[in-house]
């Protein structure tokens, strides 16, 4: 069968941009955050941690992830644009784009990097435990147990937006992202979403069987190791996001994943006691 005939069997992907004024990515991001929030709240209750110590967690996590993800994208993926002018620096923090005629328009945060979001979350949680006096490893482990759920929804948002697309392929489950081109490509966003859903169910099952490990850093380490090891290898199926990555031996996603993998392994095997 010829190429045209084969393409008919691929999944043609061109969903609506959202529901009313709400974009799919923003909706998926908020749903994932809300689900993770409720899961961590349940974990706090299981561990009999006071409700007033949980209440500020939402704000710390929200700001940490958003600011970290935004700065991560601007610094690691588009430094030539955002770090070379005053307007670029303003656009790093505000969801606007300056126009050639001197005006500006609201565009939302079009660039968010998961590595930056992870680093921002870790810093935010460090500030949170300084305020609440909770054990840092207990907080990190609780967040890690719920992380897979949010990560899954974020990648589903990328899929709905037809962004972070995969390389051209002839696998029978290839997606044709019609907003991009008419080439069959790996649905890398879907690969990641499935992997993160598996991570969540695995972590939830493990914490039920091994609750005594919460507070040792093991769950946090396992989460980092799982996510970023998978992220390292899945990058081989994805298109590079910025042109400069073509000259690198590894793409930026892989380079940034390595320190998180190493940190995860260290946390898993550290000889820490539950606090």
Secondary structure, DSSP 8 states (H G I E B T S, - for coil): --HHHHHTTSEEE---SEETTEEHHHHHHHHHHHHHHHHHHHHHHHTT--HHHHHTHHHHHHHHHHHHHHHHHHHHT-HHHHSSSHHHHHHHHSSEEE-TTS-EEE-------HHHHHHHHHHHHHHHHHHH---HHHHHHHHHHHHHHHHHHHHHHHHHTT-S-B-B---TT-EEETTT-S-EE--HHHHHHHHHHHHHHHHHHHHHH-GGGTTTTHHHHHHHHHHHHHHHHHGGGB--SSGGGGGSSS-HHHHHHHHHHHHHHHHHH------
